[in-house]
Amino acid sequence: MLGVGTLINLAVTFAALFMLSQGADLAIAAAVHFSPAPYNVFLVAAFWRSPQRTTITAAITVAWLCLVTLV
């Protein structure tokens, strides 16, 4: 979850930064940047439904979701 989700978020963030550097509208770049947010929430929700999760890994997934949403 962390690997694939992070790679997707990095790629989309770089795409949004590239769009801004090429003169795209800020609203469009922000929409591109936040476009994987539903997928991120899905990943965390799917992890929370897993019966093998521990308290530490659950905390890591919530921290990851906060990090990729804010950055």
N, C-alpha and C positions, 0 to 999 in steps of 0.2 A: 504494500500500500504506500509506504513512504517513498520508495524508489520511483515507482511509476507516477504517482501523483506529483512528486517534486519535479521530475523531468518535464511533465506536461506544464506545470506552473512556470518553470524557468523558460521554456520555449515561448509560451504565450506572453510572458513579461518582456522578454527580449523583442518579440514582435511588436508589442505596444510601444516600447522605447524606440524602436526603429521607426515606427510610424510617426512618433512625435518628432524625431530628428529630421524626418522628411517633410514636415510641415502639416501633418494631419491635424484635424480638430481634436482638442483635448477630450471632448465627450466621446468621440469614436475610439480613441486610444484607451480611455478608461473602460469603455464597454468591452473592448478586446481583453484588457487586463483582467477584468472580473468575470469573463465568460466561463472559466472552468469552476467557478464557485459551486454551482449545483453538483458537479461531479465530485468535488472535494467533500461536500456534505454527504453525498451518497457513500463515498468511501468510508468516512467516519461512522456513519450509521450502520453500514454493513459490518464494520469491525465490532461495533458495540453489540451487535446481535450474535457475535461469535461466542460459543460457550467456553472456548479456551482462553479468553482474555483475562489478564491479571490487572490489578489496580495500577501498577506501574505502566503497563502498556496502554491502558485506557487513558492515563494522564498524558502520555506521550502523544497519543493521537489527538487529544483536545488541544494540546500545545501546538502541534503541527498545524491543525486547522486554523488556530488563531494566527500563527506566523504567516501562513500562505495567504490568509485573507488581508492582513495588514501590510504585508510587504509587497 
